[in-house]
Amino acid sequence: MSMDFTFASAYPVEGLASWKMALGLAHEDLKTCLADLDFRKKVKEELQQTASFRLFNNEWEKVHVVETFEPNHHIYEQKSVASLAEQHGCDPLDFALDLSLKEDLRTVFTAMLLNSDTTAVSRMLNHPHSLVSLSDAGAHLTFFNDAGFGLHLLGYWAREMGAMTMTQAVHKLTAQQAQILGLKDRGILRAGYAADLLLFDPQTVGRGEKKRVFDLPLGAPRLHTDAIGVHGVWVNGQLIADQTGMIENCPMAGELLTDFN
């Protein structure tokens, strides 16, 4: 699981005892705190002490710069904080905080926090009692976006990693889901069953890069990811999306499910 954050609200490190003094500060006071060398020293010392039940354990190679706001900083995007700090000959925490302070704490980072061991995740995905799904039902939209989990299973885990065949991945997203959730007459292609279909190219299917859009109330941001290699989506036999996106003014063929059998 990866999570986007800024140092205006640095969720991955907010559990550190040394970070407590930074919580709840006004913007300018927070900037002063993050620039304080004594504060940084305490944070570095705590990060050196690995803890089993902590989100972040000084693994800066798993933290990447996602979005910068100064033109001369764009070259840092999509690179790890660990590699950038090495290039600049400084501590990763110092690099991340200095960069963020130069951009008024707007710099966006992403941290791979949980389930980053691909071998272990592959075993979990293939466990007979596992169910592939997303979490939080759309909460924390500024932190992460799980909407592309199905396309990620097809493109990354099946095609790129070979953790399962494409057929097995499709089964996990269709027939297995319908059986476990009690969705009758769905999940497989059969005469008399609901025609819920996804047309995709197995050579290209996947999810696009995350990006922030500002279309929530008051212009608040959320994370968005585009579908790749998808050529059509049908609900109950009605085409609702193609490779360009949602079909405008198409009939709403689905219904809200409130009961499962």
KADA-V152417 format. One record per residue. SS is DSSP state (hx for helix, st for strand, lp for the rest). Layout:
ss=SS
ss=SS
//
This chain:
ss=lp
ss=st
ss=st
ss=st
ss=st
ss=st
ss=lp
ss=lp
ss=st
ss=lp
ss=hx
ss=hx
ss=hx
ss=lp
ss=lp
ss=lp
ss=hx
ss=hx
ss=hx
ss=hx
ss=hx
ss=hx
ss=lp
ss=lp
ss=lp
ss=lp
ss=hx
ss=hx
ss=hx
ss=hx
ss=hx
ss=hx
ss=hx
ss=hx
ss=hx
ss=lp
ss=hx
ss=hx
ss=hx
ss=hx
ss=hx
ss=hx
ss=hx
ss=hx
ss=hx
ss=hx
ss=hx
ss=lp
ss=lp
ss=lp
ss=lp
ss=lp
ss=lp
ss=lp
ss=lp
ss=lp
ss=lp
ss=lp
ss=lp
ss=hx
ss=hx
ss=hx
ss=st
ss=st
ss=st
ss=st
ss=st
ss=lp
ss=lp
ss=lp
ss=hx
ss=hx
ss=hx
ss=hx
ss=hx
ss=hx
ss=lp
ss=lp
ss=lp
ss=st
ss=hx
ss=hx
ss=hx
ss=hx
ss=hx
ss=hx
ss=hx
ss=hx
ss=lp
ss=lp
ss=lp
ss=hx
ss=hx
ss=hx
ss=hx
ss=hx
ss=hx
ss=hx
ss=hx
ss=hx
ss=hx
ss=hx
ss=lp
ss=lp
ss=lp
ss=lp
ss=lp
ss=st
ss=st
ss=st
ss=st
ss=st
ss=lp
ss=lp
ss=lp
ss=lp
ss=lp
ss=hx
ss=hx
ss=hx
ss=hx
ss=hx
ss=hx
ss=hx
ss=hx
ss=hx
ss=lp
ss=lp
ss=lp
ss=lp
ss=lp
ss=lp
ss=lp
ss=lp
ss=lp
ss=hx
ss=hx
ss=hx
ss=lp
ss=lp
ss=lp
ss=lp
ss=lp
ss=lp
ss=lp
ss=lp
ss=lp
ss=lp
ss=hx
ss=hx
ss=hx
ss=hx
ss=hx
ss=hx
ss=hx
ss=hx
ss=hx
ss=hx
ss=hx
ss=hx
ss=lp
ss=lp
ss=lp
ss=lp
ss=lp
ss=hx
ss=hx
ss=hx
ss=hx
ss=hx
ss=hx
ss=hx
ss=hx
ss=lp
ss=hx
ss=hx
ss=hx
ss=hx
ss=hx
ss=hx
ss=hx
ss=lp
ss=lp
ss=lp
ss=lp
ss=lp
ss=lp
ss=lp
ss=lp
ss=lp
ss=lp
ss=lp
ss=lp
ss=lp
ss=lp
ss=lp
ss=st
ss=st
ss=st
ss=st
ss=lp
ss=lp
ss=lp
ss=lp
ss=lp
ss=st
ss=st
ss=lp
ss=lp
ss=lp
ss=st
ss=st
ss=st
ss=lp
ss=lp
ss=lp
ss=hx
ss=hx
ss=hx
ss=lp
ss=lp
ss=st
ss=st
ss=st
ss=lp
ss=lp
ss=st
ss=st
ss=lp
ss=st
ss=st
ss=st
ss=st
ss=st
ss=st
ss=lp
ss=lp
ss=st
ss=st
ss=st
ss=st
ss=st
ss=lp
ss=lp
ss=st
ss=st
ss=lp
ss=lp
ss=lp
ss=lp
ss=lp
ss=lp
ss=lp
ss=lp
ss=lp
ss=lp
ss=lp
ss=lp
ss=lp
ss=lp
ss=lp
//
